[in-house]
Amino acid sequence: GSAGVQAIMPTVYPDSIQKMRESMTAIKKAMEEAVPPAKNETASSRIIGIHLEGPFLNPQMCGNLDKTTFLEPKEHYLRKLIEGFEDVIRIITLSPELDGALGLISRLRDMGILVSMGHSDATYEEARAGFMKGAKGITHIFNAMRHIHHREPGIAGFGLLNQDIYIEVIADP
């Protein structure tokens, strides 16, 4: 509305590719069926796309996610997951330190999908490498990621020191 939430982007958590696709299908359907407001009505919140939080995440940093559903960042898994949804997926969170992740970041960047780094044990240099390949964000900084250490600032330290990266924070007590 005019004084509230203008847009939302539902997050799909890791599960089997089939289950994730079912969730994306429901979101895409809701987007397509949204009715524009009448002339004198205030616009309601609208779904502007999908955030996939995984499944290309580090099992050591699973947080509250089911690590048995995580996949290696391989092109064939990506194709199976996003085929037919390229127009509605806006963000994918992945772990940049995983073998194959940097190539996937470049591929997603070229497709116009924003990459955010998270659920990660990345060192400062691994986070920097992800950023250099095209990652533009860090998902919920400090949560489910390597802690800052005075000799290894890690992904959180990278995010705090880089003015050109978008950082999300979970602001609960």
Secondary structure as UniProt FT lines:
FT   TURN            2..3
FT   STRAND          7..8
FT   STRAND          11..12
FT   HELIX           17..33
FT   TURN            39..40
FT   STRAND          46..47
FT   STRAND          50..53
FT   HELIX           59..61
FT   TURN            63..64
FT   HELIX           67..69
FT   HELIX           75..82
FT   TURN            83..84
FT   TURN            86..88
FT   STRAND          89..94
FT   TURN            96..97
FT   TURN            99..100
FT   HELIX           101..111
FT   STRAND          114..117
FT   HELIX           124..133
FT   STRAND          137..138
FT   TURN            141..144
FT   TURN            150..151
FT   HELIX           154..161
FT   TURN            163..164
FT   STRAND          166..167
//
